[in-house]
Amino acid sequence: MIAFWLTIIVLLVIAAALLIMPTLGKPDPNADTDRDAINKAYYQQRLTELSADEEQGVIGERDTMIAELQHNLLEDIPESERAAKQAPLGKMALIPGVLLLVVVSLGLYFHTGGLAQVMQWQQIVKMLPELRQKADSGQLVATEDIARFGLGLRTELLSNPDNVRDWTMLGLAGLKLGDGEMALQAYEKAWQLSPKDSYIQIIYAKLLTRSNNPNDIQQASDILKNILKTEPDNTDALSALAMNAFGQGNFNEAIMAWEKVLTLLPADAKGLDVIRSSLAYAKAQVTSNGYRLAVKLALSPEMTSHLPAQGKVMIAVLDGESPIPVAVKQLPLDKFPLELALDDSNSMMPARLLSSLKQVKVKATITSNDQADTQRLVGESNVHSFSGKETVDVTIRQIKQ
C-alpha cells in the first residue's frame, strides 16, 4: 500500500511540474531585436521604392506616403517597454492551480479508481491467516467468508503459484460458492503440480465429468481408470467412474463399477440407497429392450349400462405385494375390449422399474369426466409371473363410489 501511495504522489508531482514549468522560462531577449531589424530593413526598402516611383512620376505625394509608412512602422514596434512596466506574474499565483490539479485528480480517482475495493482487498489479504485457520477447522461456512478466502488465496498464489494445497483449497472454495469454472481451473492446476495424488485426480475428474465437452469427459474416464490400475478398490474412483459412464449411457460399465462399490462399502455406509437405486436403473436400461407388459381390458355385460359417455381409463401395475403402483398408464375411454402395453417409461420411479419385477398384478379403473359423477368401474387381475413378454387379461366387473 505504501508503494501505491508513493506512486500517486510521484504522478501528482510530475503533473504539477508540467503545469508550472512553462511559466518559469525566461523570455528570449533577441526576439524584439530581430523584429526591429526586419522592420528597419523593410522601411529602408520602401523608401527606396518610393524614390524610384517618384522619379518615374508614378506617385506625386511622396511626403504623405512616407508619413503613412512611418505610422505603420511605429504600430509594429514591440511593446517591450510597456511589458517591462507591468508586474511579472508571481509564482504564488500558481498555487491555486496546483491545488486544483491535486484535488480534481484525487477526487476523480476516488470516484472511479476503486480505492475502496483496493483497501478492502488489502484488508482481506491481512485476514488470510485467520480465514485459513477457520477453513482448516471447518468453521469457514459463511458465503462472504468463503468468497474472501478465495480472493486471499488467489492473491497468495500470485507470489507462490506452486502451492498445491492452496490450489486445492481454492478449488474447494469454488465448489462451495457454486463457481464450477473457478473450481475446475484450480484443480486442473493442482493436478498439473501433483499428477499422482489420487484425491486431486478424483475431484478433478468429477469436475471434468460435468463439462459438455466430450474431450473433457473422456479425460475424466482416463484419469479414473488410471487410478484404478494402481488402486482397484478405491471406492471414490469407482463411484466417479460409474457416474461418468452412467451419464454417457455406458450402463454396463456403470453396473460393473457400482456392483464392486457395494461389495467394498460397509453395510451401514451413507449413500447406499442412492447407489442401489442408480444400479437398478442402469440394469433396467440394459434389459428394458423388449421388456413390456401387454394388457387386454374387457367390460362385463352388466357394466355396459354404467359406462360413462366420456371418461378415462387408468391402468396400474403392482408387484403383487405392495398396494403402491410400480407403473401407471392413463388413456381416454374407448371401445372395448382395449389393448395396450406398458414399459419402463410408465414407471413411477427410476429406482423401481417395471422391468425389475418378477410378478405383476394389474388394476383397471374407469372414471367419468363429469366431476359430479363419483362412480368408478374397477377390475383387477390375479398375480402373474413376469419375464417381460406376458399379456394379462383384466375384466371390469365392479362399481365403487
KENULO-873161 format. One record per atom (N, C-alpha, C, CB): residue in one letter; x, y, z. Coordinates in steps of 0.02 Angstrom, whole numbers, plus 50000, padded with zeros to 5 digits. Glycine has a CB too. Example, Ala and Ser with C-alpha at 12.3 -4.5 7.8 and 13.67 -1.06 7.14 Angstrom:
<dodos>
A506604971650390;A506154977550390;A506604983550390;A505654977650452;S506424988850354;S506844994750357;S506455000250394;S507044997050286;
</dodos>
This chain:
<dodos>
M500414994050000;M500005000050000;M500435006350000;M499535000050061;I501015006150033;I501475011850035;I501715013349964;I502075010450082;A501885008149927;A502115009049857;A501565012249815;A502315002249826;F500945010349828;F500385013149791;F500335020749803;F499725009749813;W500365022849866;W500315029949881;W500925033849855;W500235031049956;L501515030749858;L502105034049830;L502025035249755;L502735029749844;T501725030349722;T501605031149650;T501135036849636;T501325024649621;I500605037349677;I500125042849669;I500475049649678;I499545042149719;I500895050149730;I501235056449744;I501705058349687;I501635055949810;V502085053549662;V502555054849607;V502175057349545;V502955048549590;L501615054149530;L501225056249471;L500955063349480;L500655051349459;L500725064949541;L500475071749553;L501035076949547;L500155072149621;V501635075249572;V502195079849567;V502375081049494;V502805077049604;I502375075849454;I502525076549383;I502015081049348;I502555069749348;A501365079949365;A500835083949334;A500905091249354;A500145081349353;A501055092549418;A501145099449442;A501745102749408;A501225099649518;A502275098949399;A502865101649365;A502705103549293;A503435096549367;L502315099449259;L502125101049190;L501705107349187;L501745095149159;L501335108649241;L500925114649243;L501345120949257;L500385113949297;I501855120349299;I502245126149321;I502815127849273;I502535124849390;M503135122849246;M503755124049208;M503685129149151;M503985117549178;P503125129249113;P503095134349060;P503125141449085;P502455133349021;T502905142749147;T502915149549174;T503595151449201;T502395150249229;L504035146749209;L504695148149237;L505205149849184;L504935142349278;G505035148949122;G505515150249068;G505645157749059;G505275147249003;K506255159749041;K506435166749030;K506285168748958;K507195167949045;P506045175048947;P505885177148878;P506525177848837;P505495183848878;D506475177048773;D507045177448728;D507195184748714;D506915173548662;P507785187648736;P507935194748726;P508065196448653;P508525196748767;N508215191348613;N508375192748543;N507755193248499;N508825187348516;A507165191348529;A506555191248488;A506375198248465;A505975188148526;D506365203248511;D506195210048492;D506725213048446;D506125214448554;T507365211548459;T507905214148417;T507835211848346;T508595212148444;D507675205448336;D507575202748269;D506995206248234;D507455195148272;R506455207448270;R505885210748238;R506045217948220;R505275210548284;D506435221548262;D506635228448246;D507055228648183;D507025231548305;A507525223948176;A507955223848117;A507545222748054;A508495218448124;I507055218248058;I506635216848000;I506225223047981;I506165210948014;N505945226248033;N505555232348019;N505975237847987;N505235235048084;K506595238848012;K507035244047983;K507205242547911;K507675244748025;A507365236147898;A507535234247829;A506945235247783;A507775226947827;Y506365233647807;Y505755234647767;Y505635242047754;Y505135231447802;Y505765246347805;Y505655253547798;Y506135256547746;Y505765257047866;Q506765254547749;Q507255257147701;Q507085254947630;Q507965254847720;Q506855248647624;Q506675246047558;Q506095250047528;Q506495238547562;R505595251547572;R505015255347546;R505205262547527;R504455255547600;L505675265547565;L505905272247547;L506235272147478;L506395274847600;T506645267047467;T506985266447402;T506475265747346;T507465260347401;E505965261647359;E505455260547308;E505065267047294;E504965254947329;L504915270847348;L504545277147340;L504955282147299;L504365280147408;S505615282447311;S506055287047273;S506045285147200;S506785286847300;A506095278647187;A506085276347118;A505425277947085;A506225268947114;D504875277147120;D504225278547091;D504145286047079;D503665276047138;E504425290147124;E504375297347115;E504755299647054;E504615301047178;E505345296847043;E505755298746986;E505405296946920;E506435295346989;Q505025291346923;Q504675289046862;Q504005292646854;Q504575281446865;G503825296746905;G503195300346901;G502595296046917;G503115303146833;V502685290346949;V502125285946965;V501715288847022;V502365278946984;I502065291947071;I501725294747128;I501895302147132;I501915291147194;G501445306147165;G501575313247170;G501595315647241;G501075316947133;E501345311847288;E501305313947358;E501765309547399;E500585313547385;R502405310547389;R502905306247422;R502895307447497;R503605307547395;D502805313647520;D502825315047592;D502255311647629;D502795322647605;T501675311647598;T501105308347630;T501225300847638;T500465309547588;M501505297647588;M501615290447591;M502165288747641;M501805287747522;I502665293247646;I503185291947696;I502895292447766;I503775296947688;A502445297447776;A502135298147842;A501725291947859;A501675304447844;E501365289247810;E500965283247822;E501405277247838;E500525281647760;L501985276847801;L502455271247814;L502745271747884;L503025271347762;Q502895277747906;Q503165278647974;Q502645276848027;Q503405285847984;H502005278548012;H501475276948059;H501405269248068;H500805279948036;N501435265748011;N501385258348015;N501975255348052;N501345255347944;L502555258348041;L503145255848075;L503095256748150;L503775259448049;L502835262448172;L502755263848244;L502255258948276;L502525271048256;E501735257148240;E501245252448267;E501535245448277;E500635252048221;D502045243648240;D502335236948245;D502925236648292;D502545234548177;I503075242248325;I503635242148372;I503455237848432;I503835249448394;P503875233248454;P503725228948512;P503585233048573;P504295224048525;E503085230948611;E502905234548672;E503295231948731;E502155233948686;S503945231548720;S504375229048774;S504395233548833;S505075227948748;E504355240148817;E504375244848872;E503745244248914;E504465252048847;R503155243648879;R502535242948916;R502525236448956;R501935243148868;A502785231048926;A502815224648961;A503265224949021;A503035219048915;A503805229049013;A504275229549069;A503955233049127;A504905233149048;K503505237849110;K503185241449164;K502675237249201;K502845247649136;Q502405231849167;Q501915227649201;Q502265223049250;Q501505223549150;A501945221749306;A502235217349357;A502225210249332;A501855217949425;P502765206549339;P502765199549317;P502295195349359;P503475196649321;L502055189749328;L501605185149363;L501965181849421;L501325179749315;G501705182649481;G502015179849540;G501935172249543;G501725182849603;K502435168949570;K502415161649575;K501875159349623;K503085158849597;M501695163549671;M501175161649719;M500495160949685;M501135166849775;A500435164449627;A499795164049591;A499685157049563;A499765169149535;L500205152849558;L500135146149531;L499885141149583;L500785143749502;I499915142949646;I499725138249699;I498995136049693;I499835141449768;P498515140549681;P497825138149672;P497755133149615;P497365144049660;G498115134249561;G498075129549505;G498345122649523;G498465132149446;V498905122649561;V499185116249582;V498705112649629;V499865117249617;L498415116549677;L497945113549724;L497335110749687;L497725118749777;L497095114549637;L496515112249599;L496685105849561;L496285117649549;L497295105449534;L497515099449499;L497505093449546;L498215100349470;V497775094249606;V497805088749655;V497105086549676;V498215090849716;V496685091549692;V496015089949716;V495605086349662;V495645096249739;V495625088949601;V495235085949547;V495495078949531;V495265090349484;S496155078049529;S496445071449513;S496255066249565;S497205071949507;L496345068249629;L496185063449683;L495425062149686;L496425066149750;G495035067349674;G494305066349675;G494075061649621;G493955072949667;L494345062449561;L494155057949507;L494375050749521;L494465060349441;Y494975050049550;Y495205043249564;Y494775039949618;Y495945043249586;F494625043749671;F494215040949725;F493525038949699;F494155045849783;H493285042749649;H492625041349623;H492615035449574;H492345047449590;T493135034949533;T493125029849480;T493685024749486;T493175033149413;G494165025749529;G494755021449530;G494695015249574;G495335025249553;G494125014349610;G494035008349650;G494495008149711;G494165002349609;L494605013949742;L495035014049801;L494745009849858;L495145021149824;A494075010249865;A493755006349919;A493874998849909;A493005007849922;Q493834996649845;Q493944989549832;Q494674987649845;Q493764987949759;V495134992249828;V495844990849841;V495974990149916;V496284996449811;M495684994749954;M495784994450027;M495464988150057;M495505000750060;Q494874986350030;Q494544980150054;Q494974974050037;Q493844979550023;W495254974049977;W495694968549957;W496294968050004;W495924969449883;Q496594973750020;Q497164973750066;Q496964971050134;Q497444980850073;Q496354972750156;Q496114970150221;Q496024962650219;Q495464973550241;I495764960150163;I495664952850156;I496334949250157;I495284951250091;V496834952150124;V497504949050124;V497764948450196;V497994953150080;K497644953550236;K497854953350306;K497474948050346;K497774960150339;M496844946850325;M496414941950361;M496554934750339;M495684943550350;L496954933750287;L497034927050258;L497254921750310;L497544927350203;P497744923150354;P497924917950404;P497334915950447;P498484920550449;E496924920750468;E496344919250509;E495834915050470;E496014925650534;L495714916950406;L495244913250364;L495504906150350;L495124916950299;R496154905550342;R496454898950329;R496354894450390;R497204899550312;Q496434897250450;Q496344893450511;Q495614891150517;Q496544897650572;K495154895450500;K494444893450502;K494304887950452;K493994899450488;A494604888450394;A494494883250343;A494774876550366;A494824885350276;D495354876550398;D495654870350422;D495234867150477;D496364871650447;S494894871350517;S494504868650573;S493774867550554;S494534873450632;G493594868650491;G492914867550468;G492424872850489;G492684861050491;Q492664878650511;Q492224884050534;Q492094889350480;Q492534887350594;L492354888350422;L492254893150368;L491634891150329;L492884893550321;V491064893750350;V490424891550321;V490044897350288;V489994888350374;A490154903450312;A489794909250284;A490024910550212;A489894915550328;T489554911950169;T489714913050098;T490204918850089;T489074914450058;E490094924250128;E490544930050121;E491254928350142;E490284935850164;D491314924350196;D491984922450218;D492324917950167;D491954918850286;I491944913550136;I492224909050085;I492464913150025;I491704903750063;A492054918250006;A492254922549950;A492894926449967;A491684927449932;R492934928950028;R493554932450049;R494144927650049;R493464935550120;F494034921750072;F494564916750074;F494814915250004;F494324910250108;G494354914549956;G494544913349887;G494954918949859;G493934912149844;L494764925249874;L495134930949849;L495834931149880;L494764937549865;G495874929749945;G496524929549978;G496974924149950;G496444928550052;L496694918349935;L497094912949906;L497354914749837;L496674906449903;R496934917849796;R497164919849729;R497734924849734;R496574922849689;T497684929449782;T498234934249791;T498864930649813;T498034939449843;E498794925949859;E499384922249884;E499694918149829;E499184917649942;L499284915249785;L499534910949732;L499904914949678;L498974906949701;L499784921449674;L500164925449627;L500904925449642;L499894932649626;S501064925349707;S501764925349727;S502024918249740;S501854929549789;N501574913449748;N501784906549762;N501354901849720;N501734904949838;P501444901749654;P500994897949611;P501084890349613;P501084900149540;D501574887849649;D501694880649652;D501434877549717;D502434879249645;N501024881249754;N500754878649817;N500134874349801;N500564884549865;V500234867849801;V499694863249782;V499104863749831;V499954856049780;R499274864249895;R498744864449945;R498284870549936;R499044864550016;D498584876249920;D498184882249910;D497744881549848;D498624888449904;W497994878149797;W497584877149737;W496984872749753;W498004873949680;T497094867449792;T496524863049810;T496034866749854;T496774856749847;M496274870849900;M495824874749943;M495424879849902;M496214878249999;L495754882649852;L495394887349808;L494854883649768;L495894890749760;G495014877449747;G494524873449712;G493924871849756;G494834867049687;L494054870049820;L493504868749866;L493084874949878;L493784866049933;A493424880649883;A493044886949891;A492594888149831;A493534892949900;G492854886749771;G492444887449711;G491834882849712;G492854886049650;L491924876649736;L491364871949740;L490844874449789;L491614865049761;K491054877049846;K490584879449896;K490214885649872;K490934880849962;L490554889649831;L490244895649805;L489814894249743;L490764900849789;G489844888149719;G489474886449658;G489814888949595;G488794889249661;D490454890649600;D490834893049542;D491214887149513;D491324898949563;G490894883449468;G491194877549440;G491814878949399;G490704873949399;E491814884649364;E492394886349322;E493014887549366;E492244892549279;M492924891249421;M493484892549465;M493744886049496;M493294897449521;A493284881649516;A493474875249545;A493854871049495;A492854871549571;L493604870749433;L493934866749382;L494634869249368;L493514866749318;Q494714875849361;Q495374878749346;Q495854877549404;Q495304886249332;A495614878149466;A496044877149524;A496274869849528;A495674879149588;Y495814865149520;Y496004858149524;Y496414855849464;Y495384853749530;E496314859049408;E496744857449350;E497464859349365;E496494861149287;K497554865249396;K498234867349414;K498524862749467;K498224874649439;A498114860949516;A498354856349568;A498544849649539;A497824855449623;W498144847249491;W498294840749459;W498934841149418;W497714838749413;Q499054846749385;Q499674847549347;Q500284847549394;Q499654854149307;L500204850449453;L500754850749500;L500854844149537;L500644856249551;S500304840349546;S500344834049583;S499924828749547;S500094834949657;P500164826349489;P499754821949447;P499634814949476;P500084821149381;K499984813049528;K499904806349557;K499494806349621;K500574803349570;D499244812049641;D498824812449701;D498114810249683;D498824819649731;S497904804449708;S497254801649688;S496674806049711;S497174794649716;Y496744809249769;Y496214813649794;Y496084819349745;Y496394816449864;I496624822549722;I496564827949675;I496294825349608;I497244831549665;Q496544819549587;Q496334816749523;Q495584815349522;Q496724810449508;I495324812549576;I494614810749578;I494174816849574;I494464806749642;I494334822049614;I493924828049612;I493974831449544;I494134832949669;Y494574831649518;Y494664834649452;Y494264830849399;Y495414834849433;A494274824249404;A493894820149356;A493144821349363;A494054812749366;K492904822049425;K492194823349435;K491994830049404;K492024823449511;L492434835049411;L492284841549381;L492294841149305;L492804846749405;L492754837149277;L492764836349204;L492134832849179;L493384832349183;T491864828449220;T491254824749200;T490674829449189;T491074819549253;R490674835149225;R490124839949219;R490164843949154;R490114844649278;S490724843549120;S490814847549060;S490384844949002;S491554847549039;N490234849448956;N489874847548895;N490354845548839;N489424853148873;N491004846148853;N491504844448803;N491654836948806;N492144848648813;P491544833248752;P491684826048752;P492414824448770;P491524823048685;N492874828848751;N493584827648767;N493704827848842;N494024832848731;D493364832448877;D493424832848949;D493144826548982;D493064839048976;I492594824148958;I492284818148986;I492724812048975;I491594816948955;Q493024811548916;Q493474806048903;Q494094806548946;Q493674805848829;Q494344812648957;Q494934813549001;Q494764811349072;Q495164820949000;A494154812849095;A493944810749162;A493954803149168;A493244813549178;S493694799849117;S493684792549117;S494394789649118;S493304789849056;D494834792649079;D495524790249077;D495874791149145;D495924793949022;I495764796849177;I496074798149242;I495834792949293;I495904805249266;L495184791749295;L494904787049344;L495144779949331;L494134787349343;K495184777949269;K495414771149253;K496154770349270;K495304769649178;N496544775549263;N497254775249283;N497324774449358;N497624781549259;I496884777849395;I496894776949468;I496734769749487;I496394781749502;L496234766849454;L496014760049472;L496524754749452;L495344758549438;K496974756449407;K497504751649390;K497964750449450;K497914754249331;T498074755649489;T498514755049547;T498124754349612;T498984761149552;E497494756749612;E497074756349672;E496394753449652;E496984763349706;P496364746949637;P495734744049611;P495154744249659;P495864736949592;D495284745249724;D494744745349773;D494594752449797;D494934741049832;N494784757449760;N494644764349778;N493914765849762;N495114769249739;T493494765949815;T492774766649806;T492594773549777;T492414765649872;D492974778649794;D492834785249767;D492944785349691;D493264790649801;A493494782249669;A493624782049598;A493114777649562;A494334779349585;L492914772149593;L492414767749563;L491744771349556;L492324761349605;S491544774949609;S490904778549606;S490924783949553;S490744781649675;A491484787649550;A491544792849500;A491534789949429;A492184796849511;L491864784249420;L491864781049354;L491164778649336;L492364775149353;A490804776049385;A490114773749372;A489674779549350;A489824770349434;M489734785149385;M489324790949368;M489504793649299;M489404796449420;N490144793649284;N490374795949219;N490094791449163;N491144796249216;A490144784949173;A489894780249123;A489124780749117;A490094773049142;F488794781449175;F488064781949175;F487834788049136;F487804782349247;G488174793649145;G487994799749110;G488084799249035;G488404805449136;Q488534794849013;Q488654793948942;Q488254788148912;Q489394792748929;G487824785148953;G487424779648929;G487784773048926;G487154781348862;N488384772748955;N488764766448957;N488554762749020;N489534767748956;F487954759649018;F487664756749078;F488024750449102;F486944755049065;N488304746649056;N488664740649077;N489274742349120;N488884736549015;E489644747449099;E490224749649138;E490004752449206;E490634754849100;A489444756149206;A489184758849269;A488974753149315;A488594763549255;I488654748149288;I488424742449329;I489024738949362;I488024737449287;M489534737649323;M490124734249350;M490444738249406;M490634732949294;A490494744749397;A490814748949448;A490394749349510;A490934756049421;W489744750249503;W489314750749562;W489254744149600;W488614753149542;E489244738649564;E489214732249598;E489834730949639;E489114726649547;K490404733149614;K491024732349653;K491024737049713;K491644733649610;V490754743049705;V490704747649762;V490284744649817;V490404754449739;L489734741349800;L489294738349850;L489654732749889;L488664735649818;T490104729349856;T490474724049891;T491024726849937;T490784719249841;L491244732949924;L491794735849962;L491544740150021;L492224740149917;L490964743250014;L490724747650067;L490394743750123;L490214752650038;P490454746250185;P490104742850241;P489354743450234;P490334745850308;A488994739150268;A488264738950261;A487924745350285;A487994733050300;D488244748950330;D487934755050356;D488224761350325;D488024755250432;A488564760750269;A488864766650237;A488324771250210;A489334764450180;K488474777650210;K488004782550184;K487964782150107;K488204789650206;G487384783350082;G487304783650009;G487174777049976;G487894786749979;L487114771650015;L487004765049984;L486334764849946;L487024759550036;D485824768049974;D485174767849941;D485204771249873;D484644771349985;V485574776649869;V485644780149805;V486004775749754;V486014786849814;I486534772449778;I486914768049733;I486484762349709;I487544765249769;R486094759249754;R485664753649734;R485134755949684;R485334750449796;S484854761849696;S484344764349650;S484644765649581;S484024770749678;S485224768749581;S485564770149517;S485754763649482;S486184774549527;L485984758849520;L486164752349492;L485564748849461;L486484747849545;A484984749149497;A484384746049471;A484154749449407;A483824746349523;Y484214755949406;Y484014759549345;Y484474757849287;Y484024767149357;A485124757349300;A485594755549246;A485444748549220;A486324755949272;K485304743949266;K485144737049244;K484504736949203;K485074732349304;A484024741149224;A483394741349188;A483494744049117;A482884745649226;Q483944748849111;Q484084751649045;Q484404746448999;Q484524757749050;V484804742049028;V485134736848989;V484634731548967;V485714733749028;T484184729749013;T483724724149000;T483034726348976;T483654720049062;S482914732848975;S482234735148959;S482054734348886;S482154742348979;N482544733548842;N482394732548772;N482004726048764;N483034732348728;G481364726548745;G480944720648740;G480534719348802;G481364714648724;Y480674722748857;Y480284721848918;Y479644725948912;Y480694724048981;R479084722648912;R478434726048908;R477904721548936;R478274728148836;L477364724648960;L476794720948986;L476184722848945;L476674722549062;A475904717848911;A475304718948870;A474684717848914;A475294714348808;V474194722048906;V473574721648945;V472984721648897;V473514727448997;K472534716848906;K471894716648870;K471334718148919;K471784709648834;L470974723548907;L470464725748954;L469774724548923;L470554733348971;A469354720948960;A468674719348937;A468174722148987;A468584711748928;L467544722448965;L467004725149007;L466464719749013;L466704731748977;S466274718149075;S465754713049085;S465084715749060;S465704710949160;P464614711249039;P463974713649011;P463584718049059;P463554707648992;E463584716449124;E463194720349171;E463474727449182;E463154716749236;M464094728549162;M464404735149170;M464294739749110;M465144734349182;T464014736949056;T463934740848995;T463484746949005;T463654736548939;S462934745949042;S462464751449053;S462744756849100;S461814748649082;H463254755249137;H463544760049183;H464144763949154;H463754756549247;L464314762349094;L464904765549063;L464754772849049;L465094761848997;P465174777649073;P465054784749061;P465124786448987;P465534789049103;A464794791948968;A464834794148898;A465554796348881;A464344799848885;Q465864799748927;Q466564801948918;Q466934800748983;Q466604809548896;G467524798048976;G467914796549036;G468624794549018;G467594791149077;K468944791549066;K469634789349055;K469744782749091;K470154794649079;V470254779149066;V470444772649093;V471134773249124;V470424767149038;M471194770949186;M471824770949221;M472054763749232;M471774774849289;I472654762049207;I472944755449216;I473524756049265;I473174752449148;A473514752149319;A474044752249369;A474334745249375;A473774754749438;V474994744749373;V475344738449380;V475674738149449;V475874737549323;L475514732849487;L475784731949554;L476244725949555;L475224731249607;D476634725349609;D477084719649614;D476764713649647;D477704721549651;G476114714049663;G475764708449695;G475834708249770;G476014702149666;E476234712649798;E476334712849870;E476164719649900;E477054711049887;S476394724949869;S476264731649894;S475694734849855;S476904735949888;P475274738949890;P474724742349855;P474954748449814;P474204744649905;I475594750049819;I475854755949782;I476014753849711;I476484758849818;P475754757349661;P475874755349592;P476614756249573;P475444759549544;V476844751849530;V477524752349503;V477504756149437;V477834745249492;A476994754949397;A476914758449333;A476184760249323;A477174753949274;V476064765849290;V475384768349279;V475334771049208;V475194773949331;K474744769649179;K474614772349113;K473884774549110;K474764767149057;Q473754780349080;Q473084783049076;Q472924784549003;Q472994789449119;L472304783048981;L472114784348912;L471364785848910;L472274778248867;P471134789348858;P470424790948853;P469994784648846;P470294795748793;L469384785148869;L468914779648864;L468754778248791;L468274781048904;D468784771748772;D468674769848702;D468254763548701;D469354768748665;K468154760948642;K467754754848635;K468114748848666;K467594753448562;F467734744248693;F468004738148723;F467924732348675;F467664736548791;P468394727648679;P468974727248725;P469544732048703;P469244720048729;L469934734148754;L470514738348741;L471144734248747;L470524744248790;E471634736048707;E472294732848711;E472824738348717;E472434728248649;L473274737548764;L473804742548775;L474414739048802;L473564748148823;A474954742648806;A475584739848832;A475924745048877;A476054737848773;L476264742548928;L476654746748973;L477374744448973;L476364746549045;D477834749248982;D478544747648987;D478854752049041;D478894748448918;D479524752349042;D479864756149094;D479714763649091;D480614755149089;S479514766049033;S479354773149028;S478734775049069;S479244775148955;N478344769949087;N477754771149128;N477884770149202;N477194766649106;S478504768749221;S478674767649291;S478604774049331;S479394764849297;M478404773249394;M478304778949438;M478964781949462;M477874777049497;M479464777649474;M480114779949500;M480674776149464;M480164778749577;P481234779649450;P481794776249417;P482084770549459;P482344781249402;A482004771149525;A482284765949568;A481844759749572;A482394768649638;R481234760149544;R480764754449547;R480444753849478;R480224755349604;L480764750249434;L480554749849365;L480134743649353;L481164749749319;L479724744149302;L479304738449283;L479734732349264;L478844740349224;S480284733549231;S480714728049209;S481054724449266;S481234730549161;S481044727349326;S481364724049384;S480894719249420;S481604729349433;L480244719049400;L479764714849435;L479804707549411;L479054717449424;K479674703149458;K479644695949442;K478924693549437;K480014691849496;Q478464697349465;Q477754695749461;Q477354702249457;Q477524691349521;V476754702049428;V476364708149419;V475634706649434;V476444710949348;K475294712049452;K474564712049461;K474314718549430;K474354711449537;V473784718049390;V473544723849352;V472854725849378;V473514722349276;K472774732349391;K472124735249410;K471914740249358;K472164738549480;A471264740249342;A470984745049293;A470404748749325;A470754741349228;T470384755349312;T469854759449341;T469594764149286;T470114763549402;I468924764449280;I468604768949232;I468254774449272;I468094765149186;T468394780649257;T468074786349290;T467774790949237;T468574790249334;S467274794849258;S466934799449214;S467274806249215;S466194800149233;N467224809749159;N467474816549156;N467014821449192;N467574818649083;D466404819249205;D465934823449243;D466114823049317;D465194821149230;Q466304828749346;Q466524828749416;Q465954826949463;Q466794835549434;A465344827949442;A464784826049485;A464684818549488;A464144829349461;D464944814949440;D464884807649438;D465484804549474;D464834804949364;T465384802349535;T465934799449575;T465964791849568;T465854801349648;Q465574789049526;Q465564781849517;Q466184779449480;Q464934779649479;R466474774049503;R467064771149471;R466924763849453;R467684771749518;L467124761949394;L467084754949372;L467784751949377;L466804754349299;V467854746449414;V468514743749427;V468544736349411;V468714744949500;G469164734249400;G469294727149390;G470034725849401;G469084724849319;E470214719749418;E470914718149430;E471044710849412;E471104719549504;S471674709549399;S471884702849379;S472164699149439;S472404703049322;N472314692949429;N472694689149479;N473434691049473;N472594681549469;V473824688349517;V474554689349515;V474844684549463;V474874688349585;H475234687349418;H475544683349365;H476304684049369;H475284685449295;S476644678749353;S477384679249347;S477534683649286;S477714672149339;F478114686849290;F478274691749238;F479004690949217;F478144698949262;S479104690149151;S479774689549124;S479904694849070;S479884682549094;G479384698949057;G479474704349010;G479114703348945;G480194705248995;K478734698048938;K478384696748874;K477664694448885;K478764691648834;E477404694948946;E476744692248962;E476184696948940;E476694690949036;T475594693948933;T474974697648920;T474484695848976;T474674695948849;V474184700949007;V473734699949063;V473034702349043;V473984703749127;D472534698149057;D471844699849043;D471514702649106;D471444693549018;V471154708149097;V470804711349153;V470094712849130;V471174717949176;T469604711249173;T468894712549157;T468604717249210;T468484705849153;I468254722349187;I467914727049232;I467264723749255;I467774734049196;R467214722649321;R466634719049348;R466294722649405;R466854712249371;Q466594727649436;Q466324730649496;Q466194738049488;Q466794729449554;I465744740549532;I465604747649536;I465784749949607;I464864749249519;K466164755249611;K466354758149676;K466204765549675;K467104756749693;Q466004768049734;Q465854775149740;Q466464778949767;Q465254776249786;
</dodos>
